[in-house]
Amino acid sequence: MDNQEEAFIKTFIAEDKQERYLGFIKSSKRRNKFLDDFHHSIILRGAFAVEIPNRERSVEAVEQR
């Protein structure tokens, strides 16, 4: 397990998901599950995640936020 990945999970991932994902990164096979979940679902703490409506997903619109 990478200390940076562990710190990332403890800092940014929702508390109710942390133990699950800490377990995932201990295994190279299951680590991919963490990465897949991270890329395709909102597992971040609410303070760090903001859903952007489809019409505002251009680079210019995000930069204006």
N, C-alpha and C positions, 0 to 999 in steps of 0.2 A: 504494500500500500504506500502510495506517495503522500508525504506529509502535506504537500500543497493541495492535493485533492481532498484530503481529510479536512484541512482548514477551510477550503472552499465550501464543502458540504456543511460544516458546522456554522459557517457564517451566513451563507446565502440560501440554503435549502430549508424548506418548511420543517419546523421541529418534528411534526408527526411523521415525516418521511426520512429523517436523518439516519436512524439506526439501519433502516432497510438499505439505503444507499451506501452507508459505510460498509455494510456486509458485501454489497455488490463489488466495490472497488478492491476488495481483498482477493478476488478471483479474476484472472484475465478473461475468462469466458463470460462471467457475469458483469464485468466492467462495461462491456458493450451494451448491456441492458440499461445501465445508468446513463451512458451517453445517448442512447436512443430516446430514453424517457426525457432527458434534458432537452434534446432537440425538438421533441414533438409534443410536449405537454408542459403545463405550468406547474413546476414543482418548487419554484422560488418562493421565499418569504414574501408576503404581500407588500412589504415596504420596498422591495426591490423589483417588483414586476408591475408593469403597466401594459394593459392590452391596448393595442393601437388599432382603431377601426380600419377596415380594408381601404377605404378611400384616402386614408392618411398615411399609407405605408410607403410612400416614395421617399427618397433620400431627402429631398427638399422639405417635405412636410415634417419628417422626424427631426431634422435640424432646427426647425422653427419652434419645436416644443420646448 
